[in-house]
Amino acid sequence: MSTSNTKIVYNYDNEDDILYLSIGEPEPSITNELEEGIFIRRNKKTKKITGLTILDYKYRKNHKIKINVPKEFDLDKIKI
């Protein structure tokens, strides 16, 4: 899936250290855990990726813990 023409929107919850990423407009999705603390959202019908949630985002970044995410998400562009 190419997201070159689709805007990726992110929100960061500083109090709980959670990063929310969404591709395009919100749509009905199901969530599955990729690995501990990293959740992917997919469209219920098409199964295409609609978003991602990362728990303990700043903690992971500050402690240089590798964050494995699908190629659609470039975490280097996230400025928090």
BAFI-143242 format. One record per residue (C-alpha): residue number from 1; chain; x, y negated, z negated. Coordinates in steps of 0.25 Angstrom, whole numbers. Layout:
# residues N
+-----+------+-------+-------+-------+
: pos : unit :     x :     y :     z :
+-----+------+-------+-------+-------+
: NUM :    A :     X :     Y :     Z :
...
+-----+------+-------+-------+-------+
This chain:
# residues 80
+-----+------+-------+-------+-------+
: pos : unit :     x :     y :     z :
+-----+------+-------+-------+-------+
:   1 :    A :     0 :     0 :     0 :
:   2 :    A :     6 :   -14 :     4 :
:   3 :    A :     3 :   -25 :    -5 :
:   4 :    A :    10 :   -36 :     3 :
:   5 :    A :    -3 :   -43 :     6 :
:   6 :    A :    -9 :   -40 :    -7 :
:   7 :    A :    -7 :   -49 :   -19 :
:   8 :    A :    -2 :   -42 :   -32 :
:   9 :    A :    -7 :   -49 :   -44 :
:  10 :    A :    -2 :   -47 :   -58 :
:  11 :    A :    -6 :   -51 :   -72 :
:  12 :    A :     3 :   -49 :   -84 :
:  13 :    A :    -3 :   -47 :   -98 :
:  14 :    A :     8 :   -53 :  -107 :
:  15 :    A :     2 :   -49 :  -120 :
:  16 :    A :     1 :   -34 :  -116 :
:  17 :    A :    13 :   -34 :  -106 :
:  18 :    A :     4 :   -28 :   -95 :
:  19 :    A :     6 :   -32 :   -80 :
:  20 :    A :    -6 :   -30 :   -71 :
:  21 :    A :    -4 :   -30 :   -55 :
:  22 :    A :   -15 :   -30 :   -45 :
:  23 :    A :   -15 :   -29 :   -30 :
:  24 :    A :   -25 :   -37 :   -23 :
:  25 :    A :   -39 :   -39 :   -29 :
:  26 :    A :   -44 :   -31 :   -41 :
:  27 :    A :   -51 :   -18 :   -37 :
:  28 :    A :   -57 :    -6 :   -44 :
:  29 :    A :   -45 :     3 :   -48 :
:  30 :    A :   -40 :    14 :   -56 :
:  31 :    A :   -28 :    14 :   -64 :
:  32 :    A :   -17 :    25 :   -66 :
:  33 :    A :    -5 :    25 :   -74 :
:  34 :    A :     8 :    26 :   -65 :
:  35 :    A :    17 :    27 :   -77 :
:  36 :    A :    16 :    23 :   -92 :
:  37 :    A :    11 :     9 :   -92 :
:  38 :    A :    10 :     7 :   -77 :
:  39 :    A :    -4 :     8 :   -71 :
:  40 :    A :    -8 :     7 :   -57 :
:  41 :    A :   -22 :     3 :   -52 :
:  42 :    A :   -28 :     9 :   -39 :
:  43 :    A :   -41 :     6 :   -31 :
:  44 :    A :   -51 :    17 :   -35 :
:  45 :    A :   -54 :    20 :   -20 :
:  46 :    A :   -42 :    18 :   -12 :
:  47 :    A :   -32 :    21 :   -23 :
:  48 :    A :   -23 :     9 :   -18 :
:  49 :    A :   -15 :     2 :   -29 :
:  50 :    A :   -23 :   -10 :   -35 :
:  51 :    A :   -14 :   -14 :   -47 :
:  52 :    A :    -4 :   -10 :   -58 :
:  53 :    A :    -3 :   -12 :   -73 :
:  54 :    A :    10 :   -12 :   -80 :
:  55 :    A :    10 :   -11 :   -95 :
:  56 :    A :    22 :   -17 :  -103 :
:  57 :    A :    27 :   -24 :   -90 :
:  58 :    A :    36 :   -34 :   -97 :
:  59 :    A :    42 :   -24 :  -106 :
:  60 :    A :    45 :   -15 :   -95 :
:  61 :    A :    52 :   -26 :   -87 :
:  62 :    A :    59 :   -31 :   -99 :
:  63 :    A :    65 :   -17 :  -102 :
:  64 :    A :    68 :   -14 :   -88 :
:  65 :    A :    58 :    -2 :   -88 :
:  66 :    A :    55 :     2 :   -73 :
:  67 :    A :    41 :    -1 :   -69 :
:  68 :    A :    37 :     9 :   -58 :
:  69 :    A :    26 :     3 :   -50 :
:  70 :    A :    20 :     5 :   -36 :
:  71 :    A :    28 :    -3 :   -24 :
:  72 :    A :    16 :   -12 :   -23 :
:  73 :    A :    20 :   -19 :   -35 :
:  74 :    A :    33 :   -27 :   -36 :
:  75 :    A :    35 :   -30 :   -50 :
:  76 :    A :    47 :   -39 :   -47 :
:  77 :    A :    37 :   -50 :   -42 :
:  78 :    A :    30 :   -50 :   -56 :
:  79 :    A :    34 :   -63 :   -63 :
:  80 :    A :    29 :   -63 :   -78 :
+-----+------+-------+-------+-------+
